[in-house]
Amino acid sequence: CSQEEIQEVKDEGNLDLLFDSLDKIVEEAKNQEEPAWRPSGIPEQDVHSAMVPYLLKHRAYLRRVLREKEEENKKAAESVLAGRARVAELQQLIQARKRSWQ
């Protein structure tokens, strides 16, 4: 009777599938050279190890975008200065022609 009860519990809880899954996890773990990650108990350290690589990658991306924008701004500023110089030339030319007509 006890064997039937055990089988009934196994069937109800789908334990055979769970045990097979556990066996598979154990087999995979045998081939693993590094120990599995375990939380340190200090949340700041645990988050730090996961977040630092992401944040460093994001910082590198932001620095690259910043350099690109600074280069665009530099070119735009040079263009504005060249335009202002051209406007000043044209104003002088206009003044010179105006004087020659007078």
DSSP file with accessible surface (Angstrom, degrees, kcal/mol):
  #  RESIDUE AA STRUCTURE BP1 BP2  ACC     N-H-->O    O-->H-N    N-H-->O    O-->H-N    TCO  KAPPA ALPHA  PHI   PSI    X-CA   Y-CA   Z-CA
    1    1 A C     >        0   0  114      0, 0.0     4,-2.0     0, 0.0     5,-0.2   0.000 360.0 360.0 360.0 -36.6    0.0    0.0    0.0
    2    2 A S  H  >  +     0   0   78      1,-0.2     4,-2.5     2,-0.2     5,-0.2   0.857 360.0  55.0 -67.9 -34.3    2.8    2.4    0.8
    3    3 A Q  H  > S+     0   0  142      2,-0.2     4,-2.5     1,-0.2    -1,-0.2   0.903 108.2  49.4 -63.3 -39.2    4.3    1.9   -2.7
    4    4 A E  H  > S+     0   0  144      2,-0.2     4,-2.5     1,-0.2    -2,-0.2   0.903 110.8  49.5 -65.6 -41.9    1.0    2.9   -4.3
    5    5 A E  H  X S+     0   0  115     -4,-2.0     4,-2.5     2,-0.2    -2,-0.2   0.914 111.1  49.5 -63.7 -41.9    0.8    6.0   -2.0
    6    6 A I  H  X S+     0   0   89     -4,-2.5     4,-2.6     2,-0.2    -2,-0.2   0.937 112.1  47.7 -63.0 -44.2    4.3    7.0   -3.0
    7    7 A Q  H  X S+     0   0   79     -4,-2.5     4,-2.5     1,-0.2    -2,-0.2   0.902 110.3  52.8 -64.0 -38.1    3.6    6.6   -6.7
    8    8 A E  H  X S+     0   0  116     -4,-2.5     4,-2.7     2,-0.2    -1,-0.2   0.927 110.3  47.2 -63.3 -43.6    0.4    8.6   -6.3
    9    9 A V  H  X S+     0   0   87     -4,-2.5     4,-2.4     2,-0.2     6,-0.3   0.921 112.2  50.5 -64.5 -42.1    2.3   11.4   -4.6
   10   10 A K  H  <>S+     0   0   59     -4,-2.6     5,-2.4     1,-0.2     6,-0.5   0.915 112.8  46.4 -62.0 -41.9    4.9   11.3   -7.4
   11   11 A D  H ><5S+     0   0   98     -4,-2.5     3,-0.7     3,-0.2    -2,-0.2   0.912 112.4  49.7 -67.1 -43.6    2.2   11.4  -10.0
   12   12 A E  H 3<5S+     0   0  144     -4,-2.7    -2,-0.2     1,-0.2    -1,-0.2   0.903 117.6  39.0 -63.6 -42.6    0.3   14.3   -8.4
   13   13 A G  T 3<5S-     0   0   40     -4,-2.4    -1,-0.2    -5,-0.2    -2,-0.2   0.404 105.0-124.6 -89.6   2.6    3.4   16.4   -8.0
   14   14 A N  T <>5 +     0   0   92     -3,-0.7     4,-1.6    -4,-0.4     3,-0.2   0.896  54.1 159.5  55.4  40.0    4.8   15.5  -11.3
   15   15 A L  H  >< +     0   0   47     -5,-2.4     4,-3.2    -6,-0.3     5,-0.3   0.814  59.4  63.1 -69.0 -32.0    7.9   14.5   -9.3
   16   16 A D  H  > S+     0   0   67     -6,-0.5     4,-2.4     1,-0.2    -1,-0.2   0.938 106.5  45.5 -58.8 -44.4    9.4   12.2  -12.0
   17   17 A L  H  > S+     0   0  104     -3,-0.2     4,-2.3     1,-0.2    -1,-0.2   0.924 114.0  49.2 -64.5 -41.7    9.8   15.1  -14.3
   18   18 A L  H  X S+     0   0  100     -4,-1.6     4,-2.4     2,-0.2    -2,-0.2   0.906 111.0  49.2 -65.4 -40.5   11.2   17.3  -11.5
   19   19 A F  H  X S+     0   0  102     -4,-3.2     4,-2.7     2,-0.2    -1,-0.2   0.907 110.5  50.7 -65.5 -41.1   13.7   14.6  -10.5
   20   20 A D  H  X S+     0   0  101     -4,-2.4     4,-2.2    -5,-0.3    -2,-0.2   0.918 110.6  49.7 -61.3 -41.7   14.8   14.1  -14.1
   21   21 A S  H  X S+     0   0   62     -4,-2.3     4,-2.2     2,-0.2    -2,-0.2   0.915 110.9  49.4 -62.9 -42.0   15.3   17.9  -14.4
   22   22 A L  H  X S+     0   0   94     -4,-2.4     4,-2.5     2,-0.2    -2,-0.2   0.916 109.1  52.1 -64.9 -42.0   17.4   17.8  -11.2
   23   23 A D  H  X S+     0   0   98     -4,-2.7     4,-2.4     1,-0.2    -1,-0.2   0.911 109.0  51.0 -60.1 -39.8   19.5   15.0  -12.4
   24   24 A K  H  X S+     0   0  135     -4,-2.2     4,-2.5     2,-0.2    -2,-0.2   0.921 109.5  49.7 -65.1 -42.5   20.2   16.9  -15.6
   25   25 A I  H  X S+     0   0   93     -4,-2.2     4,-2.1     1,-0.2    -2,-0.2   0.920 110.8  50.2 -62.3 -42.4   21.2   20.0  -13.6
   26   26 A V  H  X S+     0   0   71     -4,-2.5     4,-1.3     2,-0.2    -1,-0.2   0.922 110.4  49.7 -63.5 -42.7   23.6   17.9  -11.5
   27   27 A E  H  X S+     0   0  105     -4,-2.4     4,-0.8     1,-0.2     3,-0.4   0.923 111.3  48.6 -62.5 -44.1   25.1   16.3  -14.6
   28   28 A E  H >< S+     0   0  116     -4,-2.5     3,-0.6     1,-0.2     4,-0.4   0.873 107.7  55.8 -63.9 -36.0   25.7   19.7  -16.2
   29   29 A A  H >< S+     0   0   49     -4,-2.1     3,-0.9     1,-0.2    -1,-0.2   0.795  95.6  66.2 -69.0 -27.0   27.2   21.0  -13.0
   30   30 A K  H 3< S+     0   0  139     -4,-1.3    -1,-0.2    -3,-0.4    -2,-0.2   0.851 102.2  47.6 -62.8 -34.2   29.8   18.2  -13.0
   31   31 A N  T << S+     0   0  138     -4,-0.8     2,-0.4    -3,-0.6    -1,-0.2   0.558  88.1 105.7 -84.3  -7.9   31.4   19.7  -16.2
   32   32 A Q    <   -     0   0  106     -3,-0.9     4,-0.1    -4,-0.4    -3,-0.0  -0.602  50.6-168.0 -79.4 127.0   31.5   23.2  -14.8
   33   33 A E        +     0   0  192     -2,-0.4    -1,-0.2     2,-0.1    -4,-0.0   0.865  69.3  61.3 -82.4 -40.2   35.0   24.3  -13.8
   34   34 A E  S    S-     0   0  150      1,-0.1     3,-0.1     3,-0.0     2,-0.1  -0.623  94.1-105.9 -86.2 148.6   34.1   27.5  -11.9
   35   35 A P        -     0   0  120      0, 0.0    -1,-0.1     0, 0.0     3,-0.1  -0.404  44.8 -97.3 -68.3 149.5   31.9   27.4   -8.9
   36   36 A A        -     0   0   41      1,-0.1     2,-0.2    -4,-0.1    -7,-0.0  -0.325  45.8 -95.8 -65.1 148.8   28.4   28.6   -9.4
   37   37 A W        -     0   0  164     -3,-0.1    -1,-0.1    -2,-0.0    -3,-0.0  -0.449  44.0-174.4 -68.2 137.4   27.7   32.2   -8.4
   38   38 A R        -     0   0  176     -2,-0.2    -1,-0.0    -3,-0.1     0, 0.0  -0.994  31.4-103.1-130.4 141.0   26.3   32.6   -5.0
   39   39 A P        -     0   0   85      0, 0.0     0, 0.0     0, 0.0     0, 0.0  -0.330  21.3-142.0 -63.1 144.4   25.0   35.8   -3.4
   40   40 A S        -     0   0   61      2,-0.3     0, 0.0     3,-0.0     0, 0.0   0.663  36.8-114.7 -80.3 -18.2   27.4   37.3   -0.9
   41   41 A G  S    S+     0   0   65      1,-0.1     3,-0.1     2,-0.0    -1,-0.0   0.304  94.6  97.9  95.4  -7.2   24.7   38.4    1.4
   42   42 A I    >>  -     0   0   76      1,-0.1     4,-2.0     2,-0.0     3,-0.7  -0.912  61.3-160.9-114.1 102.3   25.6   42.1    0.7
   43   43 A P  H 3> S+     0   0   84      0, 0.0     4,-2.8     0, 0.0     5,-0.3   0.848  87.2  59.0 -54.8 -37.1   23.2   43.3   -1.9
   44   44 A E  H 3> S+     0   0  143      1,-0.2     4,-2.2     2,-0.2     5,-0.1   0.915 109.1  44.1 -60.3 -41.6   25.5   46.3   -2.9
   45   45 A Q  H <> S+     0   0  116     -3,-0.7     4,-2.1     2,-0.2    -1,-0.2   0.902 112.9  51.5 -69.3 -40.6   28.3   43.9   -3.8
   46   46 A D  H  X S+     0   0   31     -4,-2.0     4,-1.0     1,-0.2    -2,-0.2   0.929 114.5  42.1 -63.4 -44.0   26.0   41.5   -5.7
   47   47 A V  H  X S+     0   0   87     -4,-2.8     4,-3.0    -5,-0.2     3,-0.4   0.896 109.7  60.5 -69.2 -37.7   24.5   44.3   -7.8
   48   48 A H  H  X S+     0   0  121     -4,-2.2     4,-2.6    -5,-0.3    -2,-0.2   0.924 102.2  50.6 -56.2 -48.1   28.0   45.8   -8.3
   49   49 A S  H  < S+     0   0   67     -4,-2.1    -1,-0.2     1,-0.2    -2,-0.2   0.828 117.7  39.8 -64.8 -28.9   29.4   42.8  -10.0
   50   50 A A  H  X S+     0   0   70     -4,-1.0     4,-0.6    -3,-0.4    -1,-0.2   0.838 120.8  41.7 -86.3 -34.5   26.4   42.6  -12.4
   51   51 A M  H  X S+     0   0   78     -4,-3.0     4,-3.0     2,-0.1     5,-0.3   0.815  97.4  71.4 -87.2 -31.5   26.0   46.4  -13.0
   52   52 A V  H  X S+     0   0   46     -4,-2.6     4,-2.9    -5,-0.3     5,-0.3   0.928  98.9  47.5 -58.1 -48.5   29.6   47.6  -13.4
   53   53 A P  H  > S+     0   0   81      0, 0.0     4,-2.2     0, 0.0    -1,-0.2   0.931 115.0  47.3 -59.3 -40.9   30.3   45.9  -16.8
   54   54 A Y  H  X S+     0   0  130     -4,-0.6     4,-2.6     2,-0.2    -2,-0.2   0.936 113.5  47.4 -63.3 -45.6   27.0   47.3  -18.1
   55   55 A L  H  X S+     0   0   91     -4,-3.0     4,-2.8     1,-0.2    -1,-0.2   0.892 110.9  51.4 -66.6 -37.3   27.7   50.8  -16.8
   56   56 A L  H  X S+     0   0   86     -4,-2.9     4,-2.3    -5,-0.3    -1,-0.2   0.917 111.5  47.7 -64.5 -41.3   31.2   50.8  -18.2
   57   57 A K  H  X S+     0   0  165     -4,-2.2     4,-2.1    -5,-0.3    -2,-0.2   0.924 113.3  47.8 -63.9 -43.3   29.9   49.8  -21.6
   58   58 A H  H  X S+     0   0   78     -4,-2.6     4,-2.8     2,-0.2    -2,-0.2   0.898 110.0  52.5 -65.9 -39.6   27.2   52.5  -21.4
   59   59 A R  H  X S+     0   0  123     -4,-2.8     4,-2.7     2,-0.2    -1,-0.2   0.924 108.7  50.4 -62.1 -42.8   29.8   55.1  -20.3
   60   60 A A  H  X S+     0   0   60     -4,-2.3     4,-2.2     2,-0.2    -1,-0.2   0.920 111.3  49.1 -61.5 -41.4   32.0   54.2  -23.3
   61   61 A Y  H  X S+     0   0  113     -4,-2.1     4,-2.6     1,-0.2    -2,-0.2   0.939 111.7  48.2 -62.3 -46.5   29.0   54.6  -25.6
   62   62 A L  H  X S+     0   0   86     -4,-2.8     4,-2.7     1,-0.2    -2,-0.2   0.891 110.3  51.7 -64.2 -38.2   28.1   58.0  -24.0
   63   63 A R  H  X S+     0   0  131     -4,-2.7     4,-2.5     2,-0.2    -1,-0.2   0.905 110.1  49.3 -64.3 -39.8   31.7   59.2  -24.4
   64   64 A R  H  X S+     0   0  111     -4,-2.2     4,-2.3     2,-0.2    -2,-0.2   0.945 112.5  47.0 -64.7 -44.8   31.7   58.3  -28.0
   65   65 A V  H  X S+     0   0   36     -4,-2.6     4,-2.6     1,-0.2    -2,-0.2   0.914 111.3  52.5 -63.0 -40.8   28.4   60.1  -28.6
   66   66 A L  H  X S+     0   0   95     -4,-2.7     4,-2.8     1,-0.2    -1,-0.2   0.927 108.6  49.7 -60.9 -45.8   29.7   63.1  -26.8
   67   67 A R  H  X S+     0   0  148     -4,-2.5     4,-2.3     1,-0.2    -1,-0.2   0.917 111.4  49.6 -59.4 -42.5   32.9   63.2  -28.9
   68   68 A E  H  X S+     0   0   91     -4,-2.3     4,-2.4     2,-0.2    -2,-0.2   0.923 112.6  46.5 -62.2 -44.8   30.7   63.0  -32.1
   69   69 A K  H  X S+     0   0  100     -4,-2.6     4,-2.8     2,-0.2    -2,-0.2   0.893 111.0  52.0 -66.1 -39.1   28.4   65.8  -30.9
   70   70 A E  H  X S+     0   0  109     -4,-2.8     4,-2.4     2,-0.2    -1,-0.2   0.904 110.2  49.2 -62.9 -40.1   31.4   68.0  -29.9
   71   71 A E  H  X S+     0   0   91     -4,-2.3     4,-2.4     2,-0.2    -2,-0.2   0.919 111.6  48.7 -64.7 -42.8   32.9   67.5  -33.4
   72   72 A E  H  X S+     0   0  102     -4,-2.4     4,-2.5     1,-0.2    -2,-0.2   0.919 112.3  48.8 -61.2 -43.7   29.5   68.4  -34.9
   73   73 A N  H  X S+     0   0  107     -4,-2.8     4,-2.7     2,-0.2    -2,-0.2   0.885 109.4  52.6 -63.9 -39.3   29.3   71.5  -32.7
   74   74 A K  H  X S+     0   0  117     -4,-2.4     4,-2.5     2,-0.2    -2,-0.2   0.930 111.3  46.2 -62.3 -44.8   32.9   72.5  -33.6
   75   75 A K  H  X S+     0   0  127     -4,-2.4     4,-2.3     2,-0.2    -2,-0.2   0.902 113.0  49.9 -64.7 -40.5   32.1   72.2  -37.3
   76   76 A A  H  X S+     0   0   52     -4,-2.5     4,-2.5     2,-0.2    -2,-0.2   0.914 110.9  49.4 -64.2 -41.7   28.9   74.2  -36.8
   77   77 A A  H  X S+     0   0   51     -4,-2.7     4,-2.7     2,-0.2    -2,-0.2   0.916 110.9  49.9 -64.2 -41.3   30.8   76.9  -34.9
   78   78 A E  H  X S+     0   0  105     -4,-2.5     4,-2.5     1,-0.2    -1,-0.2   0.908 110.7  50.3 -63.0 -39.3   33.4   77.1  -37.7
   79   79 A S  H  X S+     0   0   83     -4,-2.3     4,-2.5     2,-0.2    -2,-0.2   0.915 110.4  49.2 -65.2 -41.5   30.7   77.4  -40.2
   80   80 A V  H  X S+     0   0   74     -4,-2.5     4,-2.7     2,-0.2    -2,-0.2   0.930 111.8  48.8 -63.6 -44.7   29.0   80.2  -38.2
   81   81 A L  H  X S+     0   0  108     -4,-2.7     4,-2.4     2,-0.2    -2,-0.2   0.911 111.5  49.3 -62.7 -41.0   32.3   82.1  -37.9
   82   82 A A  H  X S+     0   0   62     -4,-2.5     4,-2.4     2,-0.2    -1,-0.2   0.911 111.5  50.1 -64.4 -39.5   33.0   81.7  -41.6
   83   83 A G  H  X S+     0   0   36     -4,-2.5     4,-2.5     2,-0.2    -2,-0.2   0.913 110.3  49.4 -64.5 -41.7   29.5   83.0  -42.3
   84   84 A R  H  X S+     0   0  171     -4,-2.7     4,-2.6     2,-0.2    -2,-0.2   0.900 110.3  50.8 -64.0 -40.8   30.0   86.0  -40.0
   85   85 A A  H  X S+     0   0   51     -4,-2.4     4,-2.3     2,-0.2    -2,-0.2   0.916 110.8  49.0 -62.5 -41.8   33.3   86.7  -41.8
   86   86 A R  H  X S+     0   0  132     -4,-2.4     4,-2.6     2,-0.2    -2,-0.2   0.908 110.5  50.6 -64.6 -41.2   31.6   86.6  -45.2
   87   87 A V  H  X S+     0   0   77     -4,-2.5     4,-2.6     1,-0.2    -2,-0.2   0.926 109.8  50.5 -62.1 -42.7   28.8   88.9  -43.9
   88   88 A A  H  X S+     0   0   41     -4,-2.6     4,-2.3     2,-0.2    -2,-0.2   0.914 110.4  50.0 -62.7 -41.2   31.5   91.4  -42.6
   89   89 A E  H  X S+     0   0  109     -4,-2.3     4,-2.5     1,-0.2    -2,-0.2   0.930 111.3  48.2 -60.3 -46.2   33.2   91.3  -46.1
   90   90 A L  H  X S+     0   0   68     -4,-2.6     4,-2.8     1,-0.2    -2,-0.2   0.893 110.0  52.1 -64.5 -38.3   29.9   91.9  -47.8
   91   91 A Q  H  X S+     0   0  118     -4,-2.6     4,-2.6     2,-0.2    -1,-0.2   0.915 110.9  47.7 -63.5 -41.8   29.1   94.8  -45.5
   92   92 A Q  H  X S+     0   0  139     -4,-2.3     4,-2.7     2,-0.2    -2,-0.2   0.907 111.9  50.0 -64.8 -41.0   32.5   96.4  -46.2
   93   93 A L  H  X S+     0   0   81     -4,-2.5     4,-2.5     2,-0.2     5,-0.2   0.925 111.3  48.8 -62.0 -44.0   32.0   95.9  -49.9
   94   94 A I  H  X S+     0   0  106     -4,-2.8     4,-2.6     1,-0.2    -2,-0.2   0.931 112.2  48.5 -62.2 -44.9   28.6   97.5  -49.7
   95   95 A Q  H  X S+     0   0   90     -4,-2.6     4,-2.5     1,-0.2    -2,-0.2   0.915 111.1  50.8 -61.9 -41.4   30.0  100.4  -47.7
   96   96 A A  H  X S+     0   0   45     -4,-2.7     4,-2.1     1,-0.2    -2,-0.2   0.928 113.1  44.4 -63.7 -43.7   32.8  100.8  -50.3
   97   97 A R  H  X S+     0   0  154     -4,-2.5     4,-1.6     2,-0.2    -1,-0.2   0.887 111.5  54.4 -68.2 -36.2   30.4  100.9  -53.2
   98   98 A K  H  X S+     0   0  113     -4,-2.6     4,-1.0    -5,-0.2    -2,-0.2   0.921 109.6  47.1 -63.1 -42.4   28.1  103.2  -51.3
   99   99 A R  H  < S+     0   0  157     -4,-2.5     3,-0.4     1,-0.2    -2,-0.2   0.884 109.1  54.5 -66.2 -38.3   31.0  105.6  -50.8
  100  100 A S  H  < S+     0   0   90     -4,-2.1    -1,-0.2     1,-0.2    -2,-0.2   0.819 107.1  51.1 -67.8 -27.8   32.0  105.4  -54.4
  101  101 A W  H  <        0   0  219     -4,-1.6    -1,-0.2    -5,-0.1    -2,-0.2   0.740 360.0 360.0 -78.3 -24.1   28.5  106.4  -55.5
  102  102 A Q     <        0   0  171     -4,-1.0    -3,-0.1    -3,-0.4    -2,-0.1   0.536 360.0 360.0 -84.1 360.0   28.5  109.4  -53.2
